[in-house]
Amino acid sequence: MILLQRLSKRYGATLAVDDVSLEVARGECLFLVGASGCGKTTTLKLVNRLVEPDAGAVFVDGRDVRKGAPHELRRRIGYAFQQVGLFPHLSVAENVGITPALLGVELAKIAARVDALLGLVELEPARFRERRPADLSGGQAQRVGLARALAAEPRVLLLDEPFGALDPLTRDRLQQSFAKIRRELGLTVMFVSHDMSEALLLADRIAVFDAGRVVQIGAPGELLAAPADARVAELLATPRRQSERVEKLLEGSA
């Protein structure tokens, strides 16, 4: 469903993405993980042309993304980036419904879709529908962004830390809801995260980035069983240590 061929992107002297090739199967959830500045978010933005590559090509559903206008591409792909904020002059409902409106969906259907999605991300429609982004907390705004990404019922979803600003309980519930939704709808997902535990729990496969390159890609179990190098092993060490500490605490309280 998504094919990246030898993508490269440079910002001045910095090579942010270095000859990256990836395939994401239809209905698959691929996580991109790695340290800050390793090229994950830039790679994600190359898919829907928020960033243009210096070299290489991107295909979505067999079509070269350069063959059409960027705005038309983005209307077919759901995306929620940390850096892409809500439109401040629009209400929550207008923000969530903006892509279906641009696609010519009937107003009644948009309203019903907006309410359903707000409920899905645990924002009561009656309370939040008419609010402005300035009236939302960071976590609430993030949930509206996720609802907006799903509003046009896309087949492809690009997510950059969509649960990062949420409290642990809400984050856990929405992670579970997301896993259920994307399987039921057959969504193809590229998901950037700094949280290896989140990747291990939600991903079909994980691509580990370092210095703009993919250093290992595989199913969670494959990475846990045989990390390619010390960088991958260190990323996996954190959830292992956390799990061990929790287990000791539980044993001590038993």
Secondary structure by P-SEA (a helix, b strand, c coil): cbbbcbbbbbcccccccccccccccccbbbbbbbcccccaaaaaaaaacccccccccccccccccccccaaaaaaacccccccccccccccaaaaaaaaaaaacccaaaaaaaaaaaaaaaccccccccccccccccaaaaaaaaaaaaacccccbbbbccccccccaaaaaaaaaaaaaaaaaaccbbbbbbccaaaaaacccbbbbbccccccccccaaaaaaccccaaaaaaaaaaaaaaaaaaaaaaaac
